[in-house]
Amino acid sequence: MAEADKSPPEITLRKFDLTPSDVDDLMSWAGDDRVTRFGRRDPYTNKDDAYAYIRDSILPHPWYRAICVGPSRRAVGSVSVKPGPGADRCWASIGYRLAYDYWGRGIATRAVKMVVKMVFEEWKHLERIVDVENLGSQRVLEKAGFVKEGVLRKYVLLKGRTRDMIMYSVLSSDLC
């Protein structure tokens, strides 16, 4: 195998569009129980729901991007950053999802690193990005430079069951 073949695929981030291809892309991973298992939503079962989610939640969101791999603009996942409410605008939360076929290839880690850099540059008031994460994503956050702060016991209700969550953060000063 040539050395160039060993390099990881290029990752780009872009805004979602309300197009049939973005609806299909969202359905391909947001309809997969392996991807949505620790999320707040159940897997999508029809394109109308995916279309409505893009229209009503993704497009008006302050910072929501598609994760694209290689030269294609096809979304294989998504990442979002949501600022804290009101006076808590100094922090934001990050969330990400990635199609199962792309797990274990460093794509989520690289996307999170890109997002952290971009958001700290775009939102000058921001000092901290946090994630309350499931076990499957802890390594992604650690490799992206996040620091484990602790366990929040019985913190979140997901799909009818309370779960402990692990708090991770990265500070703007960590990037200096």
DANOR-V452107 format. One record per helix or strand of 2 or more residues. SS is the DSSP state (h for helix, s for strand). FROM is the first residue (numbers start at 1). TO is the last residue. If there is no record, write none. Layout:
((SS/FROM/TO) (SS/FROM/TO))
//
This chain:
((h/3/6) (s/11/15) (h/20/30) (h/33/36) (h/47/58) (s/64/69) (s/75/83) (h/86/88) (s/91/98) (h/100/102) (h/107/122) (s/128/133) (h/135/143) (s/147/158) (s/161/171) (h/172/175))
//
